[in-house]
Amino acid sequence: MNHAIETISAIIVTLFGLVMEAIGTVDAALAALMTSAGLPPNLQVIVLIVVAVLLIIFAIRVLGGVFGVLLIVLLLLLVMHRLVPELNGAHSNDGPAQQSGLQI
């Protein structure tokens, strides 16, 4: 159960990282283009903010369903982990000292 939760969490973080990397790449290319075109820095900041917001909205629209499904699966796994602790990998043949967390 822990492995499934960690896997889903890793997928969400990886997708988020890919989206942020793509936004950073577009941002750097656009900044270089605007600098070579001679736009003043204040105007560059405004354009970059607008483009970043548009890219984030685009990413949410494109990947929103994927993120939504992954978050639902993650939340279901967390609920199952809490409600059914036997799925956590605890063995029923462990001694009472080990089950209660006591150390001898």
Secondary structure, DSSP 8 states (H G I E B T S, - for coil): -HHHHHHHHHHHHHHHHHHHHHHHHHHHHHHHHHHHHT--HHHHHHHHHHHHHHHHHHHHHHHHHHHHHHHHHHHHHHHHHHH-GGGGT--TTS-HHHHTT---
